[in-house]
Amino acid sequence: MGLSEETTCYVSHLYLHEEEKFADFVVHEAAHVFHNSKRFTVGLPETRSKEFLLNIDFRQRETFAYACEVYSKIVELSKTSADRLRLCKEAIDTFTPADEDADVEKFHNALLAASASRNGWKRILEVCAPSKKE
């Protein structure tokens, strides 16, 4: 129902009829823009280690997009931190990323970390970031 091409997102009108509780194709496709857009495009300085808006492991791009998608719905549907955790557990039990490139274990870890945190978006980014070289 959605497609990202570099910094442009496309979402089908069929999205408006989606009944999956945790689906948000607009957020999913917008999340891809963060790893496709270079910092200089939006007027930010660029370095060798900071070329893109967000530093996301190439192999975790779909995981990141799905985690953002579901977490946005968790935040939208919750009023308290207990609600976020309850909805997170429900999402883990009922929502499976449709793309085989998504790492389901990391997706679950990202949702759990985000839902238990005050700044969940940062936790998603940490789970999907490239591993630090030692």
N, C-alpha and C positions, 0 to 999 in steps of 0.2 A: 504493500500500500504506500510505500515511500521509497525515495531514492535520493541520494546525495551525490552531486557531481562537483567536486572541488568545494567551492564555497556557496553553492546553490543547492537548495533543497526542493524536492517535489513531493507532494503528498496527494494521493488520489482522493476524489470526492467520496469514495467508498469508506474512507476513514470516518466520516461523519455518522456512519451506521454501525461502527464497531461496537460490539457488546462486551468484549473482554474488559473486566473491571480494572486491570492494571495496564492496559494498553494506552499509549499516547505516542502516536507515530510522529507528531510534530516535534515533540521533545526528542525522540529517538533520532530523527534526521538532523535536528539542530545540534545535537551532541556531536555528530560527525563533523560539523563545521569547525569545532574547536581543535580537532587534530588535523584538519585540512587547511586551516587558515594560518598564514604566516604573520608573525608579529608586525612586520613592517607594513602590512596591508592596512592595519588599523592604527598606524602611527606610533607603535611601540618599538623600543630599541631591540635589536637582534644580535645575538652572539652565537658562537659555534654550538653552545649547549642549549641555547634558547632561541630556536628558529620558529617554532609553532606556538600558537596561543597556549595550548596545554601540552605538556610532555606526557604522552600516552604511548605505552609499548605498542608497537605496530600490531603484534599478535592479539592485543587486548582491545582493539578498537570496537569490535562488536560487543564485547563484554561491557565496555564503558557505556556504549549507547543504550544497551538494554538496562543496565543498572540505573542510568539517569532517567530513562523512560519510566520504569517501575517506581523508583524512589519519588519522582515528581507526583505520581498518583498517591503514594503513601502519604506524602506531605499534604496534598490537597484534601485527602479524606480523613485526616487525623486532626484532633484538637489538642492532644496531650502526648507526652513521650510514651506513655503506656499504650495509647492508640497506635503510635508508630510501630512499636514492637509487635503488637497484635497483628497489625496489617502486614508487617514484614513477614511474620511466620505464615500468614495466609498466602501471601504472594509466593513464598518459597514452596509451599505445598501445591499451589494451583497454576502458577505461571512458569512456562518453560520457554526459553529463548528459541525462536524458530530457526535461527541461523546456526549452522553447525560450527561456524567459526567462533561462536561465543563459548567461553570457558564457564561451564555451569557452576563449578565449585567456586571460582573467583567471583562470579555473579552473585552467588549466595553470600559469600564473605563480604562483598561490597555492600549488599543490602543490609546485612546484619550490622556491620560497622557504621554505616550511615544512619540507620534507624536508632542506634543507641547513642548517637553523638549529637551535640548541639550544632555542629557544622557538618552535616552529612555529605554535602557535595565534596568537601575536602577529603573525606574518608574514601569516597568512590575513586577520586583521582589517585590517592595513595595506593589503593589496591591495584589499579590499572597502570601505574607508572612503570617505566623500565626498572629492572632490578639494579640496585646500586653496585657498581664494580668495587671490589675490595683491593 
